[in-house]
Amino acid sequence: MKQSRLFTKTKKEYPKDEQSINAQLLIRAGFIDKLMAGVYTFLPMGLKVVKKIENIIREEMNSIGGQEVFMPSLQPKENWLKTGRWDSMDDLYKVKDKSDREFALGPTHEEIIVPLVQKFINSYKDVPFYVYQFQNKFRMELRAKSGLLRGREFLMKDLYSFHLSEEDFNEYYEKAKKAYFKIFERVGLEKQTYITFASGGSFSKYSDEFQTVTPAGEDTIYVCKKCNVAINKEIKSEVKNCPKCNGDDFKEEKAIEVGNIFPLKNRYTKSFDFSVADEKGEKRELIMGCYGIGLGRLMGTIVEIFHDDKGIIWPESVAPFKVHLISLKQDEEAEKIYNELLKNNIEVLYDDREMTAGEKFADADLIGIPIRIIISERTIEKKSVEIKKRAEKESKIIEIKNIEKFLGNY
């Protein structure tokens, strides 16, 4: 991508109505645009990041047997009346059409997934199975804040699992935990993320949150020094010792919830009278689990963790481009290198704009692409380029013929 053709531009000033680091940097760098409180447009580079996060999640969900679907956001009132949540869910957006029919803008999809799969599943031979999607969610956040960390409209992955027995559910639940940790490892958050015991509500004693430690966090967690499992503050008054190892020595941390998994038991299958015939021909209500990750929230968390006073520092796995190619007056040679990188399937943002070196470097720091390649008269004289990693202060000179080898080893 040539930067001169990128319709979005960076901004020098921080947005006055944003307090969170993720929103400030993502807006300034041209990744997102704020439409209104809690609602953002993902611009070309921002969408590239979201799609990379999405593909990582998709690969891990597929690895544990997930089948991808895409369900509607507009949901019939009747389904919500069946589960009893039409009047009990405070953050539910409700809309009417001209005939006075009422609908919900989906904050979640239990009311849709259960009657959907009920059309196809009728025997114990059809279970277990696992269905997931990436879909916009709508929740009536009265105080939408913290940029992408808390929105009114947001993109989420939700997976639902269906099981005949508690034993089978528990086995899959552990697989899902491992898949989640793999996701957070791949996006660079494994060192800061802890599985956290939280309230299980009416479904179970506990649910499992994945909390990433950062001063920007809205949650308070207590991390067990013995086993590194955490407890959410919301249940700490009731849970004195760690449920995993019985330890009682904790460190208090601020954290962002980047994912959650929890048992639903038969809460929704019962509402829709969803049962299957077991081996004896007797009806059995299916047991469900739910597994969620907010993609925008994960993107915002990555920025909260990986930044400095100059801008974003993207992990390569989710960066919009691998290379930021910066040309300083040597456009012909830069064009050759740019085309060679594209030929070798290396994602590159080519800064071909007519701007000062200082302006280009400032934008490069703000945007945060992992590797910067600088072409100048000085480097061309040596048939070389200057390479600098965004996360490092020092740069190095390498010969043009060795660029591909260097990038391959990075």
C-alpha positions as CSV (number, residue, x, y, z in Angstrom):
1,M,0.0,0.0,0.0
2,K,1.3,3.4,-0.9
3,Q,0.8,5.8,1.9
4,S,0.0,8.7,-0.5
5,R,-3.0,6.7,-1.6
6,L,-4.3,6.0,1.9
7,F,-7.3,8.3,2.2
8,T,-6.9,8.5,6.0
9,K,-4.4,10.8,7.6
10,T,-2.6,11.0,10.9
11,K,-3.5,13.7,13.4
12,K,-1.0,15.8,15.5
13,E,-3.5,16.6,18.3
14,Y,-5.0,14.1,20.7
15,P,-8.9,13.9,20.5
16,K,-10.2,16.1,23.3
17,D,-13.1,13.8,24.2
18,E,-11.1,10.6,24.6
19,Q,-9.3,9.8,27.9
20,S,-8.1,6.3,27.1
21,I,-4.7,5.7,25.5
22,N,-6.1,3.1,23.0
23,A,-8.7,5.6,21.6
24,Q,-6.2,8.5,21.6
25,L,-3.6,6.6,19.7
26,L,-5.9,4.7,17.3
27,I,-7.7,7.9,16.3
28,R,-4.5,9.9,15.9
29,A,-2.8,7.2,13.9
30,G,-5.8,6.7,11.5
31,F,-7.0,3.3,12.6
32,I,-10.5,4.2,13.8
33,D,-12.9,7.1,13.7
34,K,-15.4,8.0,16.4
35,L,-18.9,8.4,15.2
36,M,-20.4,8.9,18.6
37,A,-19.8,7.7,22.2
38,G,-19.2,4.0,22.1
39,V,-19.4,3.6,18.3
40,Y,-16.4,3.6,16.0
41,T,-15.6,3.2,12.3
42,F,-12.7,0.9,11.6
43,L,-10.6,2.6,8.9
44,P,-8.5,0.6,6.4
45,M,-5.5,0.0,8.7
46,G,-7.7,-0.6,11.7
47,L,-9.8,-3.1,9.8
48,K,-6.6,-5.0,8.7
49,V,-5.7,-5.3,12.4
50,V,-9.2,-6.6,13.3
51,K,-9.1,-9.1,10.4
52,K,-5.8,-10.5,11.7
53,I,-7.2,-10.9,15.2
54,E,-10.3,-12.5,13.7
55,N,-8.2,-15.0,11.7
56,I,-6.2,-16.0,14.7
57,I,-9.3,-16.6,16.7
58,R,-10.9,-18.5,13.8
59,E,-7.9,-20.8,13.5
60,E,-8.1,-21.6,17.2
61,M,-11.9,-22.1,17.2
62,N,-11.6,-24.4,14.2
63,S,-8.9,-26.4,16.0
64,I,-11.4,-27.3,18.8
65,G,-14.1,-28.3,16.3
66,G,-16.0,-25.1,15.9
67,Q,-18.2,-24.6,12.9
68,E,-18.6,-21.0,11.7
69,V,-22.0,-19.4,11.1
70,F,-23.3,-15.8,10.8
71,M,-26.5,-15.0,12.7
72,P,-28.7,-11.9,12.4
73,S,-28.3,-8.9,14.7
74,L,-32.1,-8.1,14.4
75,Q,-33.8,-10.6,16.7
76,P,-37.6,-11.3,17.3
77,K,-39.1,-10.3,20.6
78,E,-40.8,-13.7,20.9
79,N,-37.5,-15.5,21.4
80,W,-36.5,-13.1,24.2
81,L,-39.9,-13.6,25.8
82,K,-39.3,-17.4,25.9
83,T,-36.1,-17.0,27.8
84,G,-37.6,-14.3,30.1
85,R,-34.9,-11.8,29.2
86,W,-37.0,-9.2,27.2
87,D,-37.8,-7.3,30.4
88,S,-34.9,-8.4,32.6
89,M,-31.9,-7.4,30.5
90,D,-31.1,-3.7,31.2
91,D,-28.8,-3.1,28.3
92,L,-31.1,-4.5,25.6
93,Y,-31.8,-2.2,22.6
94,K,-35.4,-2.6,21.5
95,V,-36.8,-1.3,18.2
96,K,-40.2,-1.2,16.6
97,D,-41.2,-1.3,12.9
98,K,-44.2,0.5,11.4
99,S,-46.6,-2.3,12.3
100,D,-45.6,-2.0,15.9
101,R,-43.7,-5.3,15.9
102,E,-40.8,-5.3,18.4
103,F,-37.3,-6.6,17.9
104,A,-34.0,-6.7,19.8
105,L,-30.6,-5.6,18.5
106,G,-28.7,-8.6,19.6
107,P,-26.3,-8.1,22.6
108,T,-25.8,-11.9,22.6
109,H,-27.1,-14.8,20.6
110,E,-28.4,-17.6,22.9
111,E,-32.0,-16.7,21.8
112,I,-31.0,-17.3,18.2
113,I,-28.6,-20.2,18.3
114,V,-30.8,-22.6,20.3
115,P,-33.9,-22.5,18.0
116,L,-31.5,-22.6,15.0
117,V,-29.7,-25.8,15.9
118,Q,-32.9,-27.3,17.2
119,K,-34.0,-27.6,13.5
120,F,-31.1,-29.9,12.8
121,I,-30.3,-31.8,16.0
122,N,-32.6,-34.6,17.2
123,S,-30.4,-37.5,18.3
124,Y,-27.5,-38.2,20.7
125,K,-25.5,-39.1,17.6
126,D,-25.6,-35.5,16.6
127,V,-23.8,-34.2,19.7
128,P,-21.5,-32.9,20.9
129,F,-21.1,-30.0,18.4
130,Y,-19.8,-26.5,18.5
131,V,-20.9,-23.4,16.6
132,Y,-19.3,-19.9,16.5
133,Q,-19.6,-16.6,14.7
134,F,-18.1,-13.1,14.4
135,Q,-20.9,-10.6,14.7
136,N,-21.7,-7.1,15.8
137,K,-23.3,-6.8,19.2
138,F,-25.4,-3.9,20.7
139,R,-25.5,-3.1,24.3
140,M,-27.0,0.0,25.9
141,E,-23.9,1.3,27.8
142,L,-25.1,4.4,29.5
143,R,-21.5,5.5,30.1
144,A,-19.7,4.3,27.1
145,K,-16.0,5.1,27.7
146,S,-12.5,3.8,27.5
147,G,-12.4,3.8,23.7
148,L,-12.7,0.3,22.2
149,L,-12.8,-1.3,25.7
150,R,-16.4,-0.4,26.3
151,G,-18.7,0.3,23.4
152,R,-22.4,0.3,22.5
153,E,-21.8,-1.5,19.2
154,F,-18.9,-3.9,19.0
155,L,-17.6,-6.9,17.1
156,M,-17.5,-10.2,19.1
157,K,-16.7,-13.8,18.6
158,D,-19.1,-16.1,20.4
159,L,-19.0,-19.9,20.4
160,Y,-21.7,-22.1,21.8
161,S,-21.1,-25.8,22.6
162,F,-23.9,-28.4,23.0
163,H,-23.4,-31.6,25.1
164,L,-25.3,-34.6,26.3
165,S,-23.5,-34.9,29.6
166,E,-21.8,-32.7,32.2
167,E,-18.7,-34.8,31.8
168,D,-18.5,-34.1,28.1
169,F,-19.1,-30.4,28.7
170,N,-16.3,-30.3,31.3
171,E,-13.8,-31.9,28.9
172,Y,-14.6,-29.4,26.1
173,Y,-14.5,-26.5,28.6
174,E,-10.8,-27.3,29.3
175,K,-10.0,-27.5,25.6
176,A,-11.6,-24.1,25.2
177,K,-9.4,-22.7,28.0
178,K,-6.3,-23.9,26.2
179,A,-7.5,-22.4,22.9
180,Y,-8.1,-19.1,24.6
181,F,-4.6,-19.0,26.1
182,K,-3.2,-19.9,22.6
183,I,-5.1,-16.9,21.2
184,F,-3.7,-14.5,23.8
185,E,-0.2,-15.9,23.2
186,R,-0.5,-15.3,19.5
187,V,-1.5,-11.7,19.9
188,G,1.3,-11.0,22.4
189,L,-0.7,-10.9,25.6
190,E,0.3,-14.2,27.2
191,K,2.6,-12.6,29.9
192,Q,0.0,-10.2,31.2
193,T,-3.2,-12.4,31.0
194,Y,-4.6,-14.5,33.9
195,I,-7.5,-16.8,34.1
196,T,-9.8,-15.3,36.7
197,F,-12.5,-16.8,38.8
198,A,-15.6,-14.6,38.6
199,S,-19.3,-15.0,39.5
200,G,-21.1,-17.8,37.7
201,G,-24.4,-16.2,38.3
202,S,-27.3,-18.6,38.2
203,F,-25.4,-21.1,36.0
204,S,-22.5,-22.2,38.2
205,K,-20.4,-21.3,41.2
206,Y,-17.8,-19.7,39.0
207,S,-17.2,-18.5,35.5
208,D,-13.8,-18.0,33.9
209,E,-12.6,-14.6,32.8
210,F,-9.4,-13.9,31.0
211,Q,-8.0,-10.7,32.5
212,T,-5.0,-8.7,31.0
213,V,-3.2,-6.6,33.6
214,T,-2.8,-3.0,32.7
215,P,-3.3,0.3,34.6
216,A,-6.0,1.1,32.1
217,G,-8.1,-1.8,33.4
218,E,-11.6,-1.2,34.8
219,D,-11.6,-4.5,36.8
220,T,-9.6,-5.3,40.0
221,I,-8.3,-8.8,40.3
222,Y,-6.3,-10.6,42.9
223,V,-3.6,-12.9,41.4
224,C,-2.5,-15.9,43.5
225,K,1.2,-15.8,44.0
226,K,1.3,-19.6,44.3
227,C,-0.5,-20.6,41.1
228,N,-1.0,-17.4,39.1
229,V,-4.8,-17.9,38.9
230,A,-6.7,-14.7,39.8
231,I,-10.0,-13.9,41.6
232,N,-12.2,-11.0,40.5
233,K,-12.9,-8.4,43.2
234,E,-16.6,-8.9,42.8
235,I,-16.3,-12.3,44.6
236,K,-13.2,-11.7,46.7
237,S,-15.3,-10.9,49.8
238,E,-16.8,-14.4,49.5
239,V,-13.7,-16.3,48.3
240,K,-10.8,-15.9,50.7
241,N,-8.6,-18.6,49.2
242,C,-7.7,-19.4,45.6
243,P,-10.2,-22.0,44.3
244,K,-7.5,-23.8,42.4
245,C,-4.7,-24.2,44.9
246,N,-6.2,-22.9,48.2
247,G,-3.4,-20.3,48.4
248,D,-4.1,-17.1,50.4
249,D,-1.3,-14.8,49.3
250,F,-2.5,-12.4,46.5
251,K,-1.3,-9.3,44.6
252,E,-3.9,-6.8,43.6
253,E,-3.9,-5.7,39.9
254,K,-6.0,-3.5,37.6
255,A,-7.0,-5.5,34.5
256,I,-9.1,-5.6,31.3
257,E,-11.4,-8.5,30.6
258,V,-10.4,-9.8,27.2
259,G,-12.4,-13.0,27.1
260,N,-14.8,-15.1,29.1
261,I,-16.1,-18.6,29.1
262,F,-18.9,-20.0,31.2
263,P,-21.4,-22.9,31.6
264,L,-25.0,-22.3,30.6
265,K,-26.2,-25.7,31.7
266,N,-29.8,-26.2,30.4
267,R,-30.9,-22.6,30.9
268,Y,-31.7,-21.9,27.2
269,T,-32.3,-25.5,26.0
270,K,-35.0,-25.7,28.6
271,S,-36.6,-22.4,27.5
272,F,-36.9,-23.7,24.0
273,D,-37.8,-27.3,25.0
274,F,-34.6,-28.5,23.2
275,S,-33.9,-32.1,23.9
276,V,-32.6,-35.2,22.0
277,A,-33.2,-38.9,22.3
278,D,-30.4,-40.7,24.1
279,E,-29.3,-44.3,23.4
280,K,-32.3,-45.6,25.3
281,G,-34.7,-43.4,23.3
282,E,-35.3,-41.1,26.3
283,K,-35.4,-37.4,26.0
284,R,-32.4,-35.5,27.3
285,E,-32.1,-31.7,27.5
286,L,-28.7,-30.6,26.1
287,I,-26.1,-28.8,28.2
288,M,-24.5,-25.6,26.8
289,G,-21.4,-23.6,27.2
290,C,-20.6,-20.1,25.9
291,Y,-17.2,-18.7,25.0
292,G,-16.8,-15.0,24.0
293,I,-14.0,-12.6,22.9
294,G,-14.5,-9.0,21.9
295,L,-12.3,-8.2,18.9
296,G,-12.3,-4.5,19.3
297,R,-11.7,-4.8,23.0
298,L,-8.7,-7.1,22.3
299,M,-7.3,-4.6,19.8
300,G,-7.7,-1.8,22.3
301,T,-6.0,-3.9,25.0
302,I,-3.1,-4.6,22.7
303,V,-2.6,-0.8,22.2
304,E,-2.9,-0.2,26.0
305,I,0.0,-2.7,26.5
306,F,2.1,-2.0,23.5
307,H,2.8,1.7,23.1
308,D,5.3,4.4,24.2
309,D,5.2,8.2,24.3
310,K,5.6,8.3,20.5
311,G,2.8,5.9,19.5
312,I,1.7,2.3,19.0
313,I,4.1,-0.7,18.9
314,W,2.1,-3.5,17.2
315,P,3.1,-7.2,17.7
316,E,3.8,-8.5,14.2
317,S,1.0,-11.1,14.4
318,V,-1.7,-8.3,14.3
319,A,0.2,-5.4,12.7
320,P,-1.5,-3.9,9.7
321,F,1.8,-4.3,7.8
322,K,5.1,-6.0,8.5
323,V,7.2,-3.3,7.0
324,H,7.0,0.5,6.8
325,L,9.2,1.6,3.9
326,I,10.2,5.2,4.1
327,S,11.7,6.9,1.1
328,L,13.9,10.1,1.5
329,K,14.3,11.5,-2.0
330,Q,15.3,8.2,-3.6
331,D,11.9,7.3,-5.1
332,E,13.1,5.2,-8.0
333,E,15.2,2.8,-5.8
334,A,12.4,2.8,-3.2
335,E,9.9,1.8,-5.8
336,K,12.1,-1.2,-6.8
337,I,12.4,-2.3,-3.2
338,Y,8.6,-1.8,-2.7
339,N,7.7,-4.0,-5.7
340,E,10.2,-6.6,-4.6
341,L,8.7,-6.8,-1.2
342,L,5.2,-7.2,-2.7
343,K,6.5,-9.8,-5.0
344,N,7.7,-11.8,-2.0
345,N,4.3,-11.5,-0.3
346,I,5.6,-9.1,2.4
347,E,3.0,-6.7,3.6
348,V,4.4,-3.2,3.3
349,L,3.2,0.4,3.7
350,Y,5.3,2.6,1.4
351,D,5.7,6.2,2.6
352,D,6.0,7.8,-0.8
353,R,4.6,11.2,0.4
354,E,6.3,14.5,-0.2
355,M,7.0,15.4,3.4
356,T,10.0,16.1,5.6
357,A,12.0,13.2,7.1
358,G,10.9,14.3,10.6
359,E,7.3,14.2,9.7
360,K,7.6,10.7,8.1
361,F,9.5,9.3,11.2
362,A,6.9,10.8,13.6
363,D,4.1,9.2,11.6
364,A,6.0,5.9,11.5
365,D,6.4,5.9,15.3
366,L,2.7,6.8,15.8
367,I,1.4,4.1,13.4
368,G,3.7,1.5,15.0
369,I,4.5,-1.0,12.2
370,P,7.1,-3.5,13.5
371,I,10.0,-2.9,11.0
372,R,11.0,0.3,9.4
373,I,13.2,0.4,6.2
374,I,14.7,3.8,5.4
375,I,16.1,4.6,2.0
376,S,18.2,7.8,1.7
377,E,21.0,9.2,-0.5
378,R,23.5,8.0,2.1
379,T,22.2,4.4,2.2
380,I,21.9,4.2,-1.6
381,E,25.5,5.2,-2.0
382,K,26.3,2.0,-0.1
383,K,23.7,0.0,-1.9
384,S,22.1,-0.5,1.5
385,V,19.1,0.5,3.6
386,E,18.7,1.4,7.2
387,I,16.5,-0.9,9.2
388,K,15.0,-0.2,12.6
389,K,12.6,-2.2,14.6
390,R,9.8,-0.2,16.2
391,A,10.4,-1.6,19.6
392,E,14.1,-0.9,19.5
393,K,16.1,2.3,19.6
394,E,19.1,1.2,17.6
395,S,19.1,0.8,13.8
396,K,21.4,-1.1,11.5
397,I,22.6,-0.8,7.9
398,I,22.1,-3.9,5.6
399,E,22.7,-4.4,1.9
400,I,19.6,-4.2,-0.3
401,K,20.2,-7.7,-1.5
402,N,19.9,-9.0,2.1
403,I,16.6,-7.4,2.9
404,E,14.5,-10.5,2.2
405,K,16.8,-12.7,4.3
406,F,16.7,-10.2,7.2
407,L,12.9,-10.1,7.2
408,G,12.7,-13.9,6.9
409,N,14.7,-14.2,10.1
410,Y,12.7,-11.6,12.0
